[in-house]
Amino acid sequence: MGKGDIKSKRGKIWNGSYGVTRRKKKKTTTVITPVAKPEKKAKTKVADTADETVKVKAKPKTPRKTAKKAEPES
């Protein structure tokens, strides 16, 4: 019962075949359902009086400035 035995599991693995002794794994499919994202609320800033509200838009992000490396002088 070794690599040369075509009826054993080890022989099937070595030979690269499938059969009663060495079954193939069945493929399973999964269904992915999309998840609803909650809506973003606008930021509000409360003024001194409770009746008045002022809407403030978020500032856009600005890219950071990177310092240039000093080049060695020749």
N, C-alpha and C positions, 0 to 999 in steps of 0.2 A: 504494500500500500504506500506508494510514493508518487513521485512525479510522473513516472511512466504509466501508472494505472489510470486508464481513462474513465473508470467507473467511480473513482474516489473524488472528493472535493479538491484535494491538492492536485490531482492529475488534471482536473477540469481547469483550475486556475493556471497551471503551467501550460496547458494546451491552448488556453484562451477560448474555450467553448463553454456553453451553458447547457443545462439539462436538468434532470430530475434531482440530481445531487446538489447542483449549484443553480439556484433560481436567480432570476434578475429581479432587482428592486423595482416596484411599480412607481411610476412618476405620479406625483400628486400636484394638483393645480390649486392655487390660492387666489381668492378674489379680494382685491383691495378696493375698499370703498372710500371715496373722497370725504374728508372731514371739513365741515363748514367752519370758516374762520370768523371770529367775531369782528364786527365793524369797529373801526377806530373812531373814538369820539374826539371832537375838536376841543382843544384846551381852552378853558375859560378862566379869566382872572376876575375876581370879585373886587369891585370898587369899594369906597368907603361906606356907601349906603348899600343896604341889602337888596334894594329894588333894581339897581343898575348892574349890568354885567358887561364886561368888555371882552370881546373875543381877540385872542392873540394868536397869530400864526407862528408856527415853529420856524426858527431860522434854518436856512439850508446849511448843511455842513460844508465847510471850506476845506480844501485839501491842505495838508500840513506842508510847510516849507521845510525842505531838508537842507542842511548846511553842506556846502560843497567842500570836498576834501582838498586841502592844500596840495598843489602839485610840487614835487621836489624840483628845485632849480638845478639846471645843468651847468 
